[in-house]
């Protein structure tokens, strides 16, 4: 591994991202499926890379890049968190609905792996966590889980979770589009828009000139330090401190190996507090940080999918398909049944959005929401943005603690805690909605 190896890998994946973007802009079939260019790039790297055809000289370090990139993504989260002015009651309903669904998805996946699948196939006790990590978490959480479990010798988790995330994205769109058609036919939709009526920027991903916006405000003169350099330097410093914290914890408590991404999130909170106390947080640009996080995520998805070990997927194909099918059925039932009872306004639109998020990515959820609510009248995104401030710490805790607890033999207690907490929050949400 040399610096030139890194350059070759980044250069090849960058070329694949550009090809993926071209396909998204020109191929109508891909537009209808809302397939992100990063996923197309990942598929291309997987097919034409060393795993299959071996036409592209990609190195064996692609999975390592994914672990670093997810740490960079989590380092930006504390710096970009904002509050919105949504109704407290609507936010509470969105929080209970989303938080309960996430916890129950983790409980169902973990229980299937620990109490059922491992008795018929030679899978690890934590095998079932690949489903919620890939579905609700997406490729970012899949990379984080892979990095965390690899510290305990479960090397196959990254490929399994990445496969789960990839299947989830495809299912989120295909089933999501069917769900919208079904809902419209039964009169559940409120603001439905046809695919043909969607703006071209949503279908092709290319903004027209009159809708293009600035990527961020410059806080410094480029003659001293470019603003992009400053914002990236803060993120890189936070990630480095997170890496150092992870090493320090592992040295003091060898049994407790905190993943770098969770340590980066913690140090990010600390750095944000220091910057605010020093009145220097004004020099950070949230739009620039948001675009940096988006860039890290694009490369994360591409590197993550390209690094899937197909031999691992083939080895566990039957239990993995059972796990993923069960996850899709549970998630579909949950978003429809719970959504109809918790949300008083635009329940179907919010359920469709949650389906896209719970199985694919936030972008998939937004794409489906734009079809059912093109003008944003439901207030779904505002409610979610505020609710996620309270969901994010729980999600990070799930990803951070689950490898440790399963490695120490406490997997059943982890599953029980998720099930009880998820059920309690769901009951609270249902009772609050009934008032």
C-alpha positions in Angstrom: 0.0 0.0 0.0 1.5 3.3 -1.1 0.2 6.8 -1.7 0.0 6.0 -5.4 -2.3 3.1 -4.6 -4.7 5.5 -2.9 -4.5 7.8 -5.9 -5.3 4.9 -8.3 -8.3 3.8 -6.2 -9.7 7.3 -5.9 -9.1 8.0 -9.5 -10.9 4.9 -10.7 -13.9 5.3 -8.4 -14.1 9.0 -9.4 -14.3 8.0 -13.0 -17.0 5.4 -12.2 -18.9 8.2 -10.3 -18.8 10.4 -13.4 -20.1 7.5 -15.6 -22.8 6.8 -13.0 -23.8 10.5 -13.1 -24.0 10.4 -16.9 -26.2 7.3 -16.8 -28.5 8.9 -14.2 -28.8 12.0 -16.4 -29.5 10.2 -19.7 -31.1 6.8 -19.0 -34.8 7.0 -18.2 -35.0 3.6 -16.6 -32.4 4.6 -14.1 -34.1 7.9 -13.5 -37.4 6.1 -12.7 -35.6 3.9 -10.1 -33.9 7.0 -8.6 -30.7 5.0 -8.5 -27.9 7.3 -7.2 -24.7 7.5 -9.2 -22.7 6.4 -6.2 -24.5 3.1 -6.2 -24.0 2.7 -9.9 -20.3 3.3 -9.4 -20.1 0.8 -6.6 -21.8 -1.9 -8.8 -19.4 -1.1 -11.6 -16.4 -1.4 -9.2 -17.8 -4.7 -8.0 -18.3 -6.2 -11.4 -15.3 -4.9 -13.2 -13.0 -5.0 -10.2 -11.0 -7.9 -8.6 -14.2 -9.6 -7.3 -15.5 -10.6 -10.7 -13.9 -9.6 -14.0 -10.7 -8.0 -12.6 -10.6 -5.4 -15.4 -9.9 -2.5 -13.0 -6.8 -2.4 -10.9 -8.6 -1.6 -7.6 -6.6 -2.5 -4.5 -7.7 -4.7 -1.6 -8.1 -1.7 0.7 -11.5 -0.5 -0.5 -13.2 -1.7 2.7 -10.6 0.3 4.8 -11.5 3.5 2.9 -15.2 3.0 3.8 -14.3 2.9 7.5 -12.4 6.1 7.2 -15.1 7.9 5.2 -17.8 7.0 7.7 -15.7 8.5 10.5 -15.4 11.7 8.4 -19.2 11.7 7.9 -19.9 11.3 11.6 -17.3 14.0 12.4 -19.5 16.5 10.5 -22.8 15.7 12.2 -22.3 17.8 15.4 -21.2 20.7 13.3 -24.3 20.7 11.0 -27.1 19.9 13.5 -29.9 22.6 13.3 -33.3 23.1 14.9 -36.5 23.7 13.0 -39.7 25.4 14.0 -42.1 22.5 13.6 -45.0 21.7 15.9 -43.9 20.0 19.1 -46.7 17.5 18.9 -45.9 16.6 15.3 -42.2 16.2 16.1 -43.1 14.0 19.1 -45.2 11.7 16.8 -42.5 11.6 14.2 -39.9 10.8 16.8 -41.9 8.0 18.5 -42.8 6.5 15.1 -39.2 6.6 13.7 -37.4 5.7 16.9 -39.7 2.7 17.8 -39.4 1.4 14.2 -35.6 1.6 14.3 -35.3 -0.2 17.6 -37.8 -2.9 16.6 -36.0 -3.4 13.3 -32.8 -4.0 15.3 -34.6 -6.3 17.7 -36.2 -8.4 14.9 -33.0 -8.7 13.0 -30.9 -9.6 16.0 -33.5 -12.1 17.2 -33.7 -13.9 13.8 -29.9 -14.3 13.7 -29.4 -15.3 17.3 -32.4 -17.5 18.0 -33.2 -18.9 14.6 -30.8 -18.7 11.7 -27.6 -19.7 13.6 -29.2 -23.0 14.6 -29.6 -24.0 10.9 -26.5 -22.3 9.3 -23.0 -21.7 10.6 -23.4 -18.0 11.0 -22.1 -15.7 13.7 -24.5 -14.8 16.6 -24.6 -11.2 15.4 -25.5 -12.2 11.8 -29.0 -10.8 12.1 -27.7 -7.3 12.7 -26.7 -7.1 9.1 -30.3 -6.4 8.2 -31.0 -3.3 10.3 -27.5 -2.0 9.8 -28.0 -2.1 6.0 -31.7 -1.2 5.9 -32.3 1.6 8.5 -28.7 2.6 8.6 -27.8 2.4 4.9 -24.3 2.0 3.5 -22.9 4.4 6.1 -24.0 2.4 9.0 -23.0 -0.8 7.1 -19.5 0.5 6.9 -19.5 1.5 10.5 -20.7 -2.0 11.6 -18.2 -3.7 9.4 -15.4 -1.6 10.9 -16.6 -2.2 14.5 -17.2 -6.0 14.1 -13.8 -6.5 12.3 -12.1 -5.5 15.6 -13.7 -8.6 17.1 -12.8 -10.9 14.2 -16.1 -10.9 12.4 -14.7 -9.9 9.0 -17.8 -11.0 7.0 -20.1 -8.4 8.6 -19.1 -5.6 6.3 -19.9 -7.5 3.1 -23.2 -8.8 4.6 -24.3 -5.3 5.8 -23.2 -3.7 2.5 -25.2 -6.3 0.6 -28.2 -5.6 2.9 -27.9 -1.9 2.3 -27.7 -2.5 -1.5 -30.8 -4.7 -1.5 -32.5 -2.2 0.7 -32.0 0.7 -1.7 -33.4 -1.4 -4.6 -36.4 -2.5 -2.6 -37.0 0.9 -1.2 -37.7 2.2 -4.8 -39.4 -0.8 -6.4 -41.7 -1.5 -3.4 -42.0 2.2 -2.7 -43.3 3.0 -6.2 -45.8 0.1 -5.9 -46.8 1.4 -2.5 -47.5 4.9 -4.0 -49.6 3.3 -6.7 -51.5 1.2 -4.2 -52.1 4.1 -1.9 -53.4 6.3 -4.7 -55.8 3.6 -5.8 -57.2 3.3 -2.3 -57.5 7.1 -1.8 -54.8 7.4 0.9 -52.7 10.0 -0.9 -53.3 13.7 -0.3 -51.0 15.6 -2.7 -50.0 13.0 -5.2 -47.9 13.9 -8.2 -47.2 11.8 -11.3 -43.6 10.9 -12.2 -43.9 12.9 -15.4 -44.8 16.0 -13.3 -41.7 15.8 -11.2 -39.1 18.5 -11.8 -36.3 17.5 -14.1 -33.7 18.1 -11.4 -35.3 15.3 -9.3 -35.3 12.9 -12.2 -31.9 13.6 -13.7 -30.2 15.1 -10.7 -29.1 18.2 -12.8 -30.1 21.6 -11.5 -31.1 24.2 -14.1 -29.3 27.5 -13.8 -32.2 29.3 -12.2 -32.3 26.8 -9.3 -28.6 26.6 -8.6 -27.4 27.8 -5.2 -24.1 28.8 -3.6 -22.3 25.9 -1.9 -21.4 28.0 1.1 -20.3 31.3 2.5 -16.5 32.2 2.5 -15.3 33.2 5.9 -11.7 33.9 5.0 -9.8 35.5 2.2 -8.2 32.9 0.0 -4.9 34.9 0.3 -4.6 33.6 3.8 -6.6 30.3 4.1 -9.3 29.1 1.8 -12.6 28.6 3.5 -13.0 25.0 2.2 -9.5 24.3 3.6 -10.6 25.6 7.0 -13.8 23.6 7.2 -12.2 20.4 5.9 -9.3 20.9 8.4 -11.8 21.0 11.3 -13.5 17.8 10.1 -10.1 16.1 9.6 -8.9 17.2 13.1 -12.1 15.8 14.7 -11.7 12.5 12.9 -8.0 12.3 13.9 -9.0 13.0 17.6 -11.7 10.3 17.3 -9.1 7.8 16.0 -6.8 8.7 18.9 -9.6 8.3 21.4 -10.4 4.9 20.0 -6.8 3.8 20.3 -6.6 5.2 23.9 -9.7 3.4 25.0 -8.5 0.1 23.5 -5.2 0.5 25.3 -6.8 1.2 28.7 -9.7 -1.3 28.3 -8.7 -3.9 25.7 -12.2 -5.5 25.9 -13.9 -2.1 25.0 -13.0 -1.3 21.4 -15.0 1.8 20.5 -15.3 2.3 16.7 -13.6 5.4 15.3 -16.8 6.9 13.9 -18.5 7.0 17.3 -15.4 8.5 18.9 -15.3 11.1 16.0 -18.9 12.0 16.9 -18.0 12.5 20.5 -15.0 14.6 19.7 -17.1 16.6 17.2 -19.5 17.6 20.0 -16.5 18.6 22.2 -14.9 20.7 19.3 -18.3 22.4 18.6 -18.6 23.3 22.3 -15.0 24.7 22.3 -15.6 26.7 19.1 -18.8 28.2 20.6 -17.1 29.1 23.8 -14.4 30.8 21.8 -16.9 32.5 19.6 -15.2 31.1 16.5 -18.0 28.7 15.3 -19.2 31.6 13.2 -16.3 30.9 10.8 -17.7 27.4 10.0 -20.0 27.1 7.0 -22.8 24.6 7.5 -23.5 24.5 3.7 -19.8 23.7 3.0 -19.7 21.1 5.8 -22.9 19.6 4.4 -21.4 19.3 0.9 -18.2 17.8 2.4 -20.4 15.2 4.2 -22.3 14.5 1.0 -19.0 14.0 -0.9 -17.7 11.6 1.8 -21.0 9.7 1.6 -20.9 9.4 -2.2 -17.4 7.9 -2.1 -18.4 5.8 0.9 -21.2 4.1 -1.0 -19.1 3.6 -4.1 -16.1 2.1 -2.1 -18.4 0.1 0.2 -20.4 -1.6 -2.6 -17.2 -2.2 -4.6 -15.6 -3.9 -1.6 -18.3 -6.5 -1.1 -16.8 -9.9 -0.9 -19.1 -12.0 -3.1 -17.7 -15.3 -1.8 -19.0 -14.2 1.7 -22.5 -13.3 0.2 -22.6 -16.6 -1.7 -21.6 -18.5 1.4 -24.5 -17.1 3.4 -26.9 -16.5 0.6 -29.8 -18.5 2.0 -29.9 -17.2 5.6 -29.2 -13.7 4.3 -32.2 -13.8 1.9 -34.4 -15.1 4.7 -33.2 -12.3 6.9 -33.7 -9.6 4.3 -37.1 -10.8 3.2 -38.3 -10.9 6.9 -36.9 -7.4 7.4 -38.8 -6.1 4.3 -42.1 -7.7 5.4 -41.8 -6.4 9.0 -40.8 -2.9 7.8 -43.6 -2.6 5.3 -46.2 -3.7 7.9 -44.8 -1.3 10.5 -44.7 1.8 8.4 -48.2 1.3 7.2 -49.9 0.1 10.4 -48.1 2.3 12.9 -48.0 5.3 10.5 -51.8 5.3 10.0 -52.4 5.3 13.7 -49.7 7.8 14.9 -49.7 10.5 12.2 -52.9 12.5 12.1 -52.1 14.6 9.0 -50.7 13.1 5.8 -50.1 9.7 7.3 -49.5 8.0 4.0 -47.0 10.5 2.8 -45.0 10.3 6.0 -45.2 6.5 5.9 -43.9 6.4 2.3 -41.0 8.7 3.4 -40.2 6.4 6.3 -40.3 3.4 4.1 -37.6 4.9 1.9 -35.5 5.8 4.9 -36.0 2.5 6.8 -35.0 0.4 3.8 -32.8 2.6 1.7 -31.4 6.0 2.4 -32.6 9.5 3.3 -32.4 10.4 -0.4 -34.7 7.5 -1.3 -37.2 8.7 1.3 -37.1 12.2 0.0 -37.5 11.0 -3.6 -40.6 9.0 -2.7 -41.9 11.9 -0.6 -41.5 14.3 -3.5 -43.8 12.1 -5.6 -46.6 12.0 -3.0 -46.0 15.5 -1.6 -44.3 17.6 -4.3 -44.8 21.0 -2.6 -43.8 19.9 0.9 -47.2 20.6 2.4 -47.1 17.7 4.9 -44.2 19.2 6.8 -42.6 15.8 6.9 -39.0 16.8 6.4 -39.2 19.6 9.0 -40.6 17.2 11.6 -38.0 14.6 10.7 -35.1 17.0 10.8 -35.9 18.0 14.4 -36.8 14.5 15.5 -33.5 13.1 14.2 -31.5 15.2 16.6 -32.8 12.8 19.3 -32.7 9.7 17.1 -29.1 10.1 16.0 -27.5 9.4 19.5 -29.6 6.2 19.8 -28.5 5.1 16.3 -24.9 5.7 17.1 -25.2 3.9 20.4 -26.8 0.9 18.7 -23.9 0.6 16.2 -21.3 1.3 18.8 -22.5 -1.0 21.5 -23.9 -4.0 19.6 -20.4 -5.4 18.6 -19.1 -5.1 22.1 -22.2 -6.7 23.7 -22.4 -9.5 21.2 -18.6 -10.2 21.6 -19.0 -10.3 25.4 -22.0 -12.7 25.2 -24.7 -10.2 26.0 -26.4 -10.3 22.6 -29.7 -11.6 24.0 -29.8 -8.7 26.5 -29.2 -6.2 23.7 -32.1 -7.6 21.7 -34.4 -7.6 24.7 -33.5 -4.0 25.5 -34.2 -2.9 21.9 -37.5 -4.8 21.9 -38.7 -3.4 25.2 -37.6 0.2 24.4 -39.1 0.1 20.9 -42.4 -1.3 22.2 -42.6 1.2 25.0 -41.9 4.1 22.7 -44.5 2.8 20.2 -47.2 2.4 22.9 -46.4 6.0 24.0 -46.7 7.3 20.5 -50.0 5.5 19.9 -51.4 6.8 23.2 -50.3 10.3 22.5 -51.9 10.2 19.0 -55.2 9.0 20.5 -55.5 12.0 22.8 
